[in-house]
């Protein structure tokens, strides 16, 4: 069962998207990429509330300002926290004293967890239409006693959804083509992947993808490529049996169930990314698919990061609200230097705003049809 996004329907012009930014691990580059993104005019098409410790954010701003000036750069590259809307999440003094830029630990993990919890609660209450999350360190969460594979799983748990997915979206700077890659499995060990995959799981992921393409991107009859699991997609059982045993029969069943969509697969993993690469770099876009369904983490993310490392956006689908995140980590090693690239954070903000607007338009049109 899919939840309806918490977006108000109005007969008037759509208001500016209301987004929350959870600051992530305060010892990492989250605050830096947020401050750099919010000074860019391209991110001013939405109303943003930063959720985190006001005092830590101010301290980080001052530290980064000094670092930038010492490098001969302008301090104007950072948004001044004094000019931002901030939902302050105060931290215990003992916790705050242990947080140091560049050093992830239990204290920074506890802080980042608290920031995201607050963002989720306010979004579910209707204060925001979407959440943009700065990166966290899973090890720091674990050190703080929070045993989640990542932010995605906490978001799904608090939103009360069981079916969710990690969709990675990136727009090519060369052609404007939009890459969309969904992972069937996410944060599990490689040896667990064949056992985790099943027709039931694949059906749930495909259903989520179809809903997302329709509701968030306006694509009603998509072309979707499905990866094989084994080299050469098993080569008729010679290099693995999963394709013959259940993946090919499942694709046939899905083709019969959804005659309006085009499913191609199982595409050998070593050739799956040829067409996206051509569309990304400008050779041709005509043969590229609307979305790609990879079967495990690295099968999908190695090519995504190869093409779009600095601009890919992690989008959680299946939630009752929009969630995006830059596709990079906390980068503790550069957290004090002011050199972090904010391109992916800017893209995450822009995509979140676009998705909220798309959903708002969709549900407004449905409301009009219902009234008629």
MIBA-714588 format. One record per residue (C-alpha): residue number from 0; y, x, z; residue in one letter. Coordinates in steps of 0.2 Angstrom, whole numbers. Each point is the difference from the previous one (the first is absolute). Layout:
(kolnu NUM (Y X Z) "a")
...
This chain:
(kolnu 0 (0 0 0) "x")
(kolnu 1 (17 7 -5) "x")
(kolnu 2 (15 -2 11) "x")
(kolnu 3 (16 -6 -7) "x")
(kolnu 4 (14 13 1) "x")
(kolnu 5 (13 -4 13) "x")
(kolnu 6 (14 -2 -12) "x")
(kolnu 7 (12 -15 1) "x")
(kolnu 8 (2 -11 -15) "x")
(kolnu 9 (18 -5 -4) "x")
(kolnu 10 (8 -9 -15) "x")
(kolnu 11 (14 12 0) "x")
(kolnu 12 (1 18 -7) "x")
(kolnu 13 (-13 11 9) "x")
(kolnu 14 (8 10 14) "x")
(kolnu 15 (-1 19 1) "x")
(kolnu 16 (-18 6 6) "x")
(kolnu 17 (-1 3 19) "x")
(kolnu 18 (-10 16 3) "x")
(kolnu 19 (-5 9 15) "x")
(kolnu 20 (-2 19 0) "x")
(kolnu 21 (-12 6 13) "x")
(kolnu 22 (4 18 3) "x")
(kolnu 23 (-17 7 2) "x")
(kolnu 24 (-4 16 10) "x")
(kolnu 25 (17 6 6) "x")
(kolnu 26 (-6 18 0) "x")
(kolnu 27 (-3 -1 -19) "x")
(kolnu 28 (11 -2 -15) "x")
(kolnu 29 (1 -19 1) "x")
(kolnu 30 (17 -1 7) "x")
(kolnu 31 (7 13 -12) "x")
(kolnu 32 (-7 -9 -16) "x")
(kolnu 33 (6 -17 7) "x")
(kolnu 34 (18 7 3) "x")
(kolnu 35 (0 8 -17) "x")
(kolnu 36 (-6 -16 -9) "x")
(kolnu 37 (12 -11 9) "x")
(kolnu 38 (15 10 -6) "x")
(kolnu 39 (-5 -3 -18) "x")
(kolnu 40 (8 -14 -9) "x")
(kolnu 41 (-16 -5 -8) "x")
(kolnu 42 (-7 -6 16) "x")
(kolnu 43 (15 -12 4) "x")
(kolnu 44 (-7 -15 -8) "x")
(kolnu 45 (-8 -6 17) "x")
(kolnu 46 (4 -2 18) "x")
(kolnu 47 (-8 13 10) "x")
(kolnu 48 (-4 2 19) "x")
(kolnu 49 (-6 16 6) "x")
(kolnu 50 (-13 -2 14) "x")
(kolnu 51 (-2 15 12) "x")
(kolnu 52 (9 9 14) "x")
(kolnu 53 (18 1 -3) "x")
(kolnu 54 (2 15 10) "x")
(kolnu 55 (-13 10 -8) "x")
(kolnu 56 (6 -5 -17) "x")
(kolnu 57 (18 6 4) "x")
(kolnu 58 (-7 16 7) "x")
(kolnu 59 (-10 3 -16) "x")
(kolnu 60 (15 -4 -11) "x")
(kolnu 61 (11 13 10) "x")
(kolnu 62 (-14 13 -2) "x")
(kolnu 63 (-2 -3 -18) "x")
(kolnu 64 (19 1 -3) "x")
(kolnu 65 (1 17 8) "x")
(kolnu 66 (-15 6 -11) "x")
(kolnu 67 (8 -7 -16) "x")
(kolnu 68 (17 8 4) "x")
(kolnu 69 (-8 16 4) "x")
(kolnu 70 (-8 0 -17) "x")
(kolnu 71 (17 -3 -8) "x")
(kolnu 72 (-4 -18 -4) "x")
(kolnu 73 (10 -16 3) "x")
(kolnu 74 (-4 -10 16) "x")
(kolnu 75 (4 -15 -11) "x")
(kolnu 76 (-18 0 -6) "x")
(kolnu 77 (-5 -10 16) "x")
(kolnu 78 (5 -17 5) "x")
(kolnu 79 (9 0 17) "x")
(kolnu 80 (-10 -10 12) "x")
(kolnu 81 (16 -7 7) "x")
(kolnu 82 (2 -10 -16) "x")
(kolnu 83 (-18 -7 0) "x")
(kolnu 84 (-7 -15 7) "x")
(kolnu 85 (-13 6 13) "x")
(kolnu 86 (-12 -10 10) "x")
(kolnu 87 (-1 12 15) "x")
(kolnu 88 (-17 3 7) "x")
(kolnu 89 (3 10 16) "x")
(kolnu 90 (-13 13 6) "x")
(kolnu 91 (-4 5 17) "x")
(kolnu 92 (9 16 5) "x")
(kolnu 93 (-16 9 3) "x")
(kolnu 94 (-6 -5 -18) "x")
(kolnu 95 (17 5 -8) "x")
(kolnu 96 (1 17 8) "x")
(kolnu 97 (-17 5 -8) "x")
(kolnu 98 (5 -5 -18) "x")
(kolnu 99 (6 15 -10) "x")
(kolnu 100 (3 1 -18) "x")
(kolnu 101 (-14 9 -9) "x")
(kolnu 102 (-13 -3 14) "x")
(kolnu 103 (-11 -15 -1) "x")
(kolnu 104 (-8 -5 16) "x")
(kolnu 105 (-5 -15 11) "x")
(kolnu 106 (18 -4 4) "x")
(kolnu 107 (6 0 -18) "x")
(kolnu 108 (-16 -10 -4) "x")
(kolnu 109 (4 -13 14) "x")
(kolnu 110 (18 -2 -6) "x")
(kolnu 111 (-5 -2 -19) "x")
(kolnu 112 (-13 -13 6) "x")
(kolnu 113 (13 -10 10) "x")
(kolnu 114 (12 0 -15) "x")
(kolnu 115 (-12 -8 -11) "x")
(kolnu 116 (-6 -12 13) "x")
(kolnu 117 (18 -6 2) "x")
(kolnu 118 (3 -1 -19) "x")
(kolnu 119 (-16 -11 -2) "x")
(kolnu 120 (5 -11 14) "x")
(kolnu 121 (17 -4 -7) "x")
(kolnu 122 (-6 -2 -17) "x")
(kolnu 123 (-13 -12 5) "x")
(kolnu 124 (13 -10 9) "x")
(kolnu 125 (10 -1 -16) "x")
(kolnu 126 (14 12 3) "x")
(kolnu 127 (-5 11 -15) "x")
(kolnu 128 (-9 -4 -16) "x")
(kolnu 129 (-8 18 -2) "x")
(kolnu 130 (-3 16 9) "x")
(kolnu 131 (2 17 -7) "x")
(kolnu 132 (-9 13 11) "x")
(kolnu 133 (4 18 1) "x")
(kolnu 134 (-15 12 2) "x")
(kolnu 135 (-10 2 16) "x")
(kolnu 136 (-13 13 5) "x")
(kolnu 137 (-17 -8 4) "x")
(kolnu 138 (-5 14 11) "x")
(kolnu 139 (16 -3 11) "x")
(kolnu 140 (-5 -19 1) "x")
(kolnu 141 (-17 5 5) "x")
(kolnu 142 (7 12 13) "x")
(kolnu 143 (11 -15 7) "x")
(kolnu 144 (-16 -11 1) "x")
(kolnu 145 (3 -10 -15) "x")
(kolnu 146 (-16 1 -11) "x")
(kolnu 147 (4 -7 -17) "x")
(kolnu 148 (-4 8 -16) "x")
(kolnu 149 (19 -2 -5) "x")
(kolnu 150 (15 -12 0) "x")
(kolnu 151 (-9 -11 -13) "x")
(kolnu 152 (-13 -5 12) "x")
(kolnu 153 (12 -4 15) "x")
(kolnu 154 (11 -11 -12) "x")
(kolnu 155 (-16 -10 -6) "x")
(kolnu 156 (-6 -2 18) "x")
(kolnu 157 (17 -6 7) "x")
(kolnu 158 (2 -11 -15) "x")
(kolnu 159 (-17 -8 3) "x")
(kolnu 160 (-7 4 -18) "x")
(kolnu 161 (-17 6 -3) "x")
(kolnu 162 (2 3 -19) "x")
(kolnu 163 (13 13 -5) "x")
(kolnu 164 (2 15 -11) "x")
(kolnu 165 (9 16 -4) "x")
(kolnu 166 (9 -2 -16) "x")
(kolnu 167 (10 16 -7) "x")
(kolnu 168 (14 -4 -11) "x")
(kolnu 169 (11 13 -10) "x")
(kolnu 170 (12 -2 -14) "x")
(kolnu 171 (0 14 -13) "x")
(kolnu 172 (17 9 -1) "x")
(kolnu 173 (-5 5 -18) "x")
(kolnu 174 (-4 -18 -7) "x")
(kolnu 175 (3 -13 13) "x")
(kolnu 176 (-18 -5 0) "x")
(kolnu 177 (-7 -7 17) "x")
(kolnu 178 (-16 8 7) "x")
(kolnu 179 (-10 -11 12) "x")
(kolnu 180 (-15 6 8) "x")
(kolnu 181 (-10 -9 13) "x")
(kolnu 182 (-13 8 11) "x")
(kolnu 183 (-17 -9 3) "x")
(kolnu 184 (-3 11 16) "x")
(kolnu 185 (13 10 9) "x")
(kolnu 186 (-1 11 15) "x")
(kolnu 187 (-19 3 2) "x")
(kolnu 188 (-10 16 -3) "x")
(kolnu 189 (-6 3 -17) "x")
(kolnu 190 (-18 -1 5) "x")
(kolnu 191 (3 -18 6) "x")
(kolnu 192 (7 -6 -16) "x")
(kolnu 193 (-16 -6 -9) "x")
(kolnu 194 (-6 -9 15) "x")
(kolnu 195 (17 -9 2) "x")
(kolnu 196 (2 -6 -18) "x")
(kolnu 197 (-8 -16 -4) "x")
(kolnu 198 (2 -15 -12) "x")
(kolnu 199 (8 -10 15) "x")
(kolnu 200 (13 14 4) "x")
(kolnu 201 (4 2 -19) "x")
(kolnu 202 (3 -19 -2) "x")
(kolnu 203 (11 0 15) "x")
(kolnu 204 (11 15 -7) "x")
(kolnu 205 (0 -8 -17) "x")
(kolnu 206 (6 -17 7) "x")
(kolnu 207 (14 9 10) "x")
(kolnu 208 (5 10 -16) "x")
(kolnu 209 (1 -15 -11) "x")
(kolnu 210 (11 -9 13) "x")
(kolnu 211 (11 15 2) "x")
(kolnu 212 (2 2 -19) "x")
(kolnu 213 (5 -19 -1) "x")
(kolnu 214 (11 -2 15) "x")
(kolnu 215 (8 17 1) "x")
(kolnu 216 (1 6 -19) "x")
(kolnu 217 (-1 -17 -9) "x")
(kolnu 218 (-16 6 -10) "x")
(kolnu 219 (-11 -16 -2) "x")
(kolnu 220 (-12 7 -13) "x")
(kolnu 221 (-2 19 5) "x")
(kolnu 222 (-11 14 -8) "x")
(kolnu 223 (-9 9 14) "x")
(kolnu 224 (-10 16 -1) "x")
(kolnu 225 (-14 2 13) "x")
(kolnu 226 (-6 18 4) "x")
(kolnu 227 (-18 5 0) "x")
(kolnu 228 (-7 8 16) "x")
(kolnu 229 (-11 14 -8) "x")
(kolnu 230 (4 13 -13) "x")
(kolnu 231 (-1 -8 -17) "x")
(kolnu 232 (-1 -17 9) "x")
(kolnu 233 (-18 5 4) "x")
(kolnu 234 (-6 3 -18) "x")
(kolnu 235 (-11 -15 0) "x")
(kolnu 236 (-8 5 17) "x")
(kolnu 237 (-3 18 -4) "x")
(kolnu 238 (15 6 11) "x")
(kolnu 239 (0 -14 13) "x")
(kolnu 240 (-6 -18 2) "x")
(kolnu 241 (14 -10 7) "x")
(kolnu 242 (7 -4 -17) "x")
(kolnu 243 (-16 -7 -7) "x")
(kolnu 244 (-5 -8 17) "x")
(kolnu 245 (15 -10 4) "x")
(kolnu 246 (17 5 -8) "x")
(kolnu 247 (-4 -4 -18) "x")
(kolnu 248 (-8 -17 5) "x")
(kolnu 249 (15 -4 11) "x")
(kolnu 250 (13 4 -14) "x")
(kolnu 251 (-10 -12 -11) "x")
(kolnu 252 (1 -13 14) "x")
(kolnu 253 (19 2 2) "x")
(kolnu 254 (3 -1 -19) "x")
(kolnu 255 (-9 -17 0) "x")
(kolnu 256 (10 -5 16) "x")
(kolnu 257 (17 5 -7) "x")
(kolnu 258 (0 -2 -19) "x")
(kolnu 259 (19 1 -1) "x")
(kolnu 260 (0 19 6) "x")
(kolnu 261 (-6 15 -9) "x")
(kolnu 262 (-12 11 11) "x")
(kolnu 263 (-5 17 -7) "x")
(kolnu 264 (-13 10 9) "x")
(kolnu 265 (-8 9 7) "x")
(kolnu 266 (11 13 -8) "x")
(kolnu 267 (-7 18 3) "x")
(kolnu 268 (11 7 14) "x")
(kolnu 269 (4 16 -10) "x")
(kolnu 270 (8 -10 -14) "x")
(kolnu 271 (7 -15 9) "x")
(kolnu 272 (17 9 2) "x")
(kolnu 273 (2 5 -18) "x")
(kolnu 274 (10 -16 -5) "x")
(kolnu 275 (10 0 16) "x")
(kolnu 276 (5 18 -3) "x")
(kolnu 277 (5 -4 -18) "x")
(kolnu 278 (10 -15 5) "x")
(kolnu 279 (9 10 14) "x")
(kolnu 280 (5 15 -10) "x")
(kolnu 281 (4 -9 -16) "x")
(kolnu 282 (-14 2 -12) "x")
(kolnu 283 (-4 -19 -1) "x")
(kolnu 284 (1 -15 11) "x")
(kolnu 285 (-9 -12 -11) "x")
(kolnu 286 (-18 4 6) "x")
(kolnu 287 (5 1 19) "x")
(kolnu 288 (-6 -13 12) "x")
(kolnu 289 (10 -11 12) "x")
(kolnu 290 (-9 7 15) "x")
(kolnu 291 (-14 12 4) "x")
(kolnu 292 (-14 -3 14) "x")
(kolnu 293 (-6 16 7) "x")
(kolnu 294 (-16 0 11) "x")
(kolnu 295 (6 13 13) "x")
(kolnu 296 (15 9 7) "x")
(kolnu 297 (0 16 -10) "x")
(kolnu 298 (-6 -8 -16) "x")
(kolnu 299 (16 -10 -1) "x")
(kolnu 300 (12 11 9) "x")
(kolnu 301 (-3 17 -8) "x")
(kolnu 302 (7 -6 -17) "x")
(kolnu 303 (13 -11 8) "x")
(kolnu 304 (7 15 9) "x")
(kolnu 305 (-2 11 -15) "x")
(kolnu 306 (11 -11 -10) "x")
(kolnu 307 (11 -8 13) "x")
(kolnu 308 (0 11 16) "x")
(kolnu 309 (19 -2 4) "x")
(kolnu 310 (2 -18 -5) "x")
(kolnu 311 (-17 -9 4) "x")
(kolnu 312 (1 -15 12) "x")
(kolnu 313 (-14 -6 11) "x")
(kolnu 314 (0 -19 0) "x")
(kolnu 315 (-11 -10 12) "x")
(kolnu 316 (-5 -16 -9) "x")
(kolnu 317 (-8 -15 9) "x")
(kolnu 318 (13 -1 13) "x")
(kolnu 319 (12 -15 3) "x")
(kolnu 320 (15 11 -3) "x")
(kolnu 321 (4 15 -11) "x")
(kolnu 322 (-4 17 6) "x")
(kolnu 323 (3 17 -9) "x")
(kolnu 324 (0 18 6) "x")
(kolnu 325 (4 17 -9) "x")
(kolnu 326 (-16 8 -5) "x")
(kolnu 327 (1 16 10) "x")
(kolnu 328 (-3 6 18) "x")
(kolnu 329 (11 6 15) "x")
(kolnu 330 (2 18 -7) "x")
(kolnu 331 (3 6 18) "x")
(kolnu 332 (2 18 -8) "x")
(kolnu 333 (17 -4 -8) "x")
(kolnu 334 (6 -13 12) "x")
(kolnu 335 (15 10 7) "x")
(kolnu 336 (5 7 -17) "x")
(kolnu 337 (9 -14 -9) "x")
(kolnu 338 (-10 3 -16) "x")
(kolnu 339 (-11 -15 0) "x")
(kolnu 340 (0 -10 -17) "x")
(kolnu 341 (4 -18 3) "x")
(kolnu 342 (-4 -6 -18) "x")
(kolnu 343 (-16 -9 6) "x")
(kolnu 344 (9 -9 14) "x")
(kolnu 345 (14 -6 -12) "x")
(kolnu 346 (-14 -6 -11) "x")
(kolnu 347 (-8 -9 15) "x")
(kolnu 348 (16 -9 4) "x")
(kolnu 349 (4 -5 -18) "x")
(kolnu 350 (-18 -6 -2) "x")
(kolnu 351 (0 -10 16) "x")
(kolnu 352 (17 -9 -5) "x")
(kolnu 353 (-7 -4 -17) "x")
(kolnu 354 (-16 -7 7) "x")
(kolnu 355 (9 -11 12) "x")
(kolnu 356 (11 -6 -14) "x")
(kolnu 357 (-15 -4 -11) "x")
(kolnu 358 (-9 -9 14) "x")
(kolnu 359 (16 -10 4) "x")
(kolnu 360 (2 -5 -18) "x")
(kolnu 361 (-18 -5 -1) "x")
(kolnu 362 (0 -11 15) "x")
(kolnu 363 (17 -8 -5) "x")
(kolnu 364 (-7 -5 -17) "x")
(kolnu 365 (-15 -7 9) "x")
(kolnu 366 (11 -10 11) "x")
(kolnu 367 (10 -7 -15) "x")
(kolnu 368 (-16 -5 -9) "x")
(kolnu 369 (-6 -8 16) "x")
(kolnu 370 (16 -10 2) "x")
(kolnu 371 (-1 -6 -18) "x")
